[in-house]
Amino acid sequence: MKLSRPVSWFLLAFGVWSWVIWVTFAKNLWKDASGLAFDSAGDPTAYFWVHLTLAVVSFVLGTVVGVIGLRGVRALRQTP
């Protein structure tokens, strides 16, 4: 299957965007001082685990979508 140029670039941009957003979110989650992510003893809370899982799944999906977009862009460049 061949992807169009706009779709390929959209998927690649979406993958990059996902990484930028979720890496920033994970850093902020790790540094959380509001008491949501870590309790008073410094142990992770359910909020932390749920949002860490969300970030990891988003990293994986963003990577998969970005790789599909990258492969589409590369395939279009190789086509005469």
C-alpha positions in Angstrom: 0.0 0.0 0.0 1.3 3.5 -0.8 0.5 6.5 1.3 0.0 9.9 -0.2 2.6 12.6 0.5 0.3 14.6 2.8 -0.8 11.5 4.8 2.8 10.4 5.1 3.9 13.8 6.4 0.9 14.0 8.7 1.7 10.6 10.3 5.4 11.5 10.7 4.5 14.9 12.3 2.0 13.2 14.6 4.7 10.7 15.8 7.1 13.6 16.5 4.4 15.6 18.2 3.5 12.7 20.4 7.0 12.3 21.6 7.4 16.0 22.3 4.2 16.2 24.3 4.5 12.9 26.2 8.2 13.3 27.1 7.4 16.7 28.6 4.4 15.3 30.4 6.5 12.4 31.9 9.2 14.8 33.1 6.5 17.0 34.7 4.9 13.9 36.3 8.2 12.8 37.7 8.9 16.3 39.2 5.3 16.6 40.6 5.3 18.4 44.0 1.5 18.9 44.3 1.0 15.5 46.0 -0.9 13.9 43.2 1.9 11.7 41.8 3.6 11.0 45.1 2.3 10.7 48.6 3.8 12.3 51.7 6.2 9.4 52.1 7.5 9.8 48.5 5.8 6.7 47.1 4.1 6.7 43.8 0.3 7.0 43.9 -2.3 5.4 41.6 -2.4 8.8 39.7 1.3 8.4 38.9 0.9 4.8 37.7 -2.1 5.5 35.5 -0.5 8.5 33.9 2.8 6.8 33.5 1.0 4.0 31.7 -0.8 6.5 29.5 2.5 8.1 28.6 4.2 4.8 27.8 1.3 3.7 25.6 1.4 7.0 23.8 5.2 6.7 23.3 4.6 3.4 21.6 1.7 4.5 19.5 3.5 7.7 18.5 6.5 5.7 17.5 4.5 3.2 15.4 2.6 6.0 13.7 5.8 8.0 13.1 7.6 5.0 11.6 4.7 4.4 9.2 4.9 8.1 8.2 8.6 7.9 7.8 8.4 4.8 5.6 5.7 6.5 3.5 7.9 9.6 3.0 11.0 7.5 2.1 8.9 5.4 -0.4 7.7 8.6 -2.1 11.3 9.9 -2.4 12.4 6.7 -4.1 9.5 6.7 -6.6 10.6 8.3 -9.9 
